[in-house]
Amino acid sequence: MRSSDIDEINEVAQSFERLPDRPNGRFVRRPVDPELAKAKQRLRTRVWRLNNDRLGRPTSEQIGSALLLAFCTSQHFEKLMQEELSVIRVAVNEMIDRGFQRKQIEAVMRKVRRQHVGPMDDASEATVPTSDGTE
């Protein structure tokens, strides 16, 4: 195609102007006041929490805390800490994969155990090796 053909097509194309009184085709949301949006979100959150309270529905954090407490106060605490196929070991390994330190995870679990089982349990754990082989 020659340059003159292109110029001719461009001239013809410019003769097709859009109508100035055409319908508005913009479908954009009107701006919302950010403080109003936050207030509405707070209201939705309060209603959601109230409904959960009425249903007796726990949060995942509450379920996790209950499971941790059940594990830490179990008579088989040390055995469960050492078993490779226990759900606890899977959870600990997942936390390690996310960057937490095994020693620190086990220290937190032992702290929860001492708080709920009692200090008498400290003596029985003093010589029990941790999963990394230290006492």
N, C-alpha and C positions, 0 to 999 in steps of 0.2 A: 504494500500500500504506500502510496506517495505521501509526502508531507503536505501537499496541497489538499489531498483528500481528507486528511486528519483535520486540517484547519477548517475546511468546509463543514465537516461534521460538528466540530466544536461551536461554530457560529450558529448552526441550526439548533443545537442543544441549548444554547443560551437564550434562544427565542422562546423556549418553553419555561416561563417564569411561574413560580408557585403563586396561587391566589392569596392576596394579603388578608382576605376575610374568611379564610378556610377555618374549619372547626379546630379547636385546640386539641392537639393529640398528646399532650404531656400528662402522664399518669404518675405523678410523683407524690409521695406522702407529704402532707403539710408538716412543717416543722413543729415538734412537740417540745414544750418546756421540759428540760431535763429534770428539774425538781418535781414536776408533776408526774413524770414517768417513774421516778424513784419512789414517790409516795404511793402510787398505784401498785408497784411491786411489793412494797412493805405490806400493803393491805392484803395482796394475794398470798404472801408468805404467812401472815397471821391466820388467815382463813384456813390455809393448808395445814398449819400446825394444830389449830383448834380441831379440825376434822380428824387428824391423826390421834389427838388426845381422846376424842370421843370414841373412836374405834378401838382404842387400846393398842395402837400400832407403834411398835418401837422403831427407833432409828437404827441404821446399820451400826452406828457408834455404840448404841446401847447393847445391841446384840453382841458386838465384838467384846465389849467390857464384860458382859455376862459369861461369854465363852472363856475369856481370859481368867476370870475369877474361878470358874468351875475347874479349869485346868490347874491353876495354881493351888487350889485348896484340895485337889485330889490326893487320895492316899498313895496313888501311883505316880506322883509328880516326877521323881527322878527317872523312873522307868519310861514314862512318856517322853521325857526330854531326850532319851537316848535312842528310842526306836526310830529307825530311818523311815518307816512307812506310815508313821502316825500323822494325822492331820496337823498336829502342832509342828512337827519337823518340816512339813511342807510349807507352813506359814513362815517359820523361821527362815528357811532357805529362800523364800520369796522376798523377805525383808532384806536378807543379805544381798540378794541380786539387785536390790534397789539402793544399795549403798550403806545400809546399817551394819554395825559390827556385832558379830555373834556374841562376844563377851558382854557387850552392853545390853543386848536383847535379853540374854539369860539373867543378867543382873537385875533388870527391871522386873522380870518374872519372879525372881527370888524375893525382891522387895515386896511385891504384891502378896506373895505367899506369907512372908513374915508378918505383914500387916493384918492378914486375915486368919492365919493359922496360929500365930503367936511366936514369941521369941524362943520358946522351948524347941522349936523345929530347927533353929540355927545350929544347935549342937549336932544334930543328926546330919546336917549338910556340910559341916566344916571339913570333913574328910572325903566327901564324895567328889570325884573328879568331874569337871565340866566336860562338855562334848569335845573340847579341843585338847583334852588330856591333862589340863592343869587342875590343881586343887584349889 
